[in-house]
Amino acid sequence: MYILRSEHSFDSAHFLAGYEGKCSNIHGHRWRVVVEVMEEKLKSGGQLDGMVVDFGDLKNDLKEIVDFHDHKLIIEMGTMKKHLVELLKEEGFKIMEVNFRPTAENFSKYFYDYITQKGYKVKRAEVYETPTNCAIYEGER
């Protein structure tokens, strides 16, 4: 089995509604996203001869989704009053509403699914919210 790994990072803020602890307040992270794609055999012939995928393509696809989240306040839909969200947007703040609780665990599945939808055979996605704390999603077994 051949495995390629690519990573990219972004800065954003979030909070965990309903959580009893520090993470219930808006706070930021430098999120690090690592994806691994795999193939049993290398490509044969043509430009991709001897490769699993083009590293440049994988890097660009990961960068595209990661950059979309950069320097935004990521909130779970329905956890902040709508008029407050609209006021923040009117003031120029970049708000991204997601349909899941913005935890490292949920982000790992989110990025796994996105890269899979781009046509890659994804082995796993890792999301670090700190240099030493990481959530991993490996798909259904």
C-alpha positions as a printed NumPy array, in Angstrom:
array([[  0.   ,   0.   ,   0.   ],
       [  1.35 ,   3.416,  -0.998],
       [  0.418,   6.366,   1.194],
       [  0.92 ,  10.077,   0.499],
       [  0.541,  12.743,   3.143],
       [ -0.165,  16.441,   2.673],
       [ -0.862,  19.152,   5.207],
       [ -1.951,  22.743,   5.459],
       [ -2.983,  25.026,   8.312],
       [ -5.415,  27.832,   8.979],
       [ -6.268,  30.217,  11.789],
       [ -9.835,  30.587,  12.996],
       [-11.967,  31.077,  16.071],
       [-14.822,  28.991,  17.404],
       [-16.666,  28.161,  20.592],
       [-18.508,  25.13 ,  21.892],
       [-22.078,  26.01 ,  22.824],
       [-23.351,  24.052,  25.8  ],
       [-19.862,  23.103,  26.932],
       [-19.028,  23.781,  30.575],
       [-15.457,  24.988,  30.458],
       [-13.064,  27.411,  28.781],
       [-14.034,  26.291,  25.277],
       [-17.531,  27.733,  25.701],
       [-15.939,  31.152,  25.064],
       [-14.845,  32.325,  21.637],
       [-11.194,  31.375,  21.224],
       [ -8.797,  30.754,  18.376],
       [ -6.584,  28.001,  17.084],
       [ -3.985,  27.487,  14.431],
       [ -5.601,  24.364,  13.009],
       [ -3.295,  21.93 ,  11.219],
       [ -4.968,  19.577,   8.755],
       [ -3.139,  16.466,   7.545],
       [ -4.627,  14.075,   5.001],
       [ -3.289,  10.744,   3.821],
       [ -4.342,   9.221,   0.515],
       [ -3.544,   5.691,  -0.555],
       [ -3.38 ,   3.317,  -3.504],
       [ -2.408,  -0.318,  -3.799],
       [ -0.566,   0.297,  -7.075],
       [  1.277,   3.185,  -8.62 ],
       [ -0.024,   4.743, -11.815],
       [  1.457,   3.261, -14.948],
       [  2.284,   5.294, -18.034],
       [  1.765,   8.919, -18.873],
       [  2.589,  11.932, -16.791],
       [  1.651,  10.221, -13.497],
       [  3.78 ,   7.122, -14.133],
       [  5.177,   5.855, -10.835],
       [  2.919,   8.065,  -8.696],
       [ -0.086,   7.599,  -6.428],
       [ -1.423,  11.061,  -7.328],
       [  0.134,  14.364,  -8.294],
       [  1.282,  15.952,  -5.016],
       [  0.488,  19.367,  -6.512],
       [ -3.145,  18.411,  -7.103],
       [ -3.561,  17.009,  -3.601],
       [ -1.873,  20.048,  -2.07 ],
       [ -4.072,  22.448,  -4.054],
       [ -7.296,  20.607,  -3.204],
       [ -6.438,  20.591,   0.492],
       [ -5.319,  24.23 ,   0.41 ],
       [ -8.576,  25.257,  -1.285],
       [-10.797,  23.937,   1.52 ],
       [ -8.437,  24.931,   4.329],
       [ -8.025,  28.498,   3.022],
       [-11.819,  28.811,   2.849],
       [-11.857,  28.595,   6.671],
       [ -8.916,  30.911,   7.314],
       [ -9.475,  33.848,   9.682],
       [-13.169,  33.183,  10.19 ],
       [-15.341,  32.726,  13.235],
       [-16.745,  29.224,  12.776],
       [-20.035,  28.667,  14.575],
       [-22.485,  25.815,  14.779],
       [-25.8  ,  26.798,  13.192],
       [-28.36 ,  27.864,  15.76 ],
       [-25.92 ,  28.447,  18.618],
       [-25.746,  32.226,  18.237],
       [-28.715,  34.576,  17.856],
       [-29.346,  35.269,  14.18 ],
       [-29.429,  39.036,  14.596],
       [-26.019,  38.923,  16.306],
       [-24.574,  36.902,  13.414],
       [-26.008,  39.449,  10.956],
       [-24.625,  42.387,  12.971],
       [-21.164,  40.811,  13.012],
       [-21.324,  40.27 ,   9.249],
       [-22.445,  43.885,   8.729],
       [-19.379,  44.988,  10.706],
       [-17.186,  43.056,   8.274],
       [-16.478,  39.981,  10.384],
       [-16.1  ,  36.746,   8.451],
       [-18.543,  34.236,   9.886],
       [-18.885,  30.642,   8.753],
       [-21.847,  28.629,   9.977],
       [-21.485,  24.844,   9.949],
       [-24.064,  22.134,  10.589],
       [-21.901,  20.387,  13.192],
       [-20.28 ,  21.246,  16.496],
       [-16.878,  22.715,  15.512],
       [-14.672,  20.224,  17.362],
       [-11.416,  18.765,  16.09 ],
       [-13.182,  15.395,  15.875],
       [-15.94 ,  16.722,  13.621],
       [-13.47 ,  18.717,  11.536],
       [-11.419,  15.559,  10.905],
       [-14.452,  13.852,   9.339],
       [-15.387,  17.052,   7.489],
       [-11.971,  17.281,   5.792],
       [-11.886,  13.504,   5.181],
       [-15.242,  13.728,   3.386],
       [-14.216,  16.781,   1.352],
       [-10.997,  15.221,   0.035],
       [-12.839,  11.947,  -0.648],
       [-15.408,  13.868,  -2.717],
       [-12.527,  15.284,  -4.757],
       [-11.843,  11.728,  -5.938],
       [ -9.023,  10.635,  -3.662],
       [ -8.88 ,   7.334,  -1.794],
       [ -8.421,   8.846,   1.664],
       [ -6.84 ,   6.737,   4.388],
       [ -7.24 ,   9.277,   7.18 ],
       [ -7.557,  12.927,   8.09 ],
       [ -5.923,  14.443,  11.153],
       [ -6.853,  17.8  ,  12.648],
       [ -4.606,  19.394,  15.251],
       [ -6.087,  22.191,  17.336],
       [ -2.791,  22.548,  19.191],
       [  0.665,  21.155,  18.376],
       [  0.034,  18.265,  20.79 ],
       [ -3.726,  17.574,  20.501],
       [ -5.086,  15.867,  17.43 ],
       [ -8.294,  14.172,  16.271],
       [ -8.164,  11.512,  13.548],
       [-10.899,  10.184,  11.274],
       [-10.156,   7.008,   9.32 ],
       [-13.51 ,   6.332,   7.702],
       [-15.84 ,   3.419,   8.105],
       [-14.229,   0.011,   8.451]])
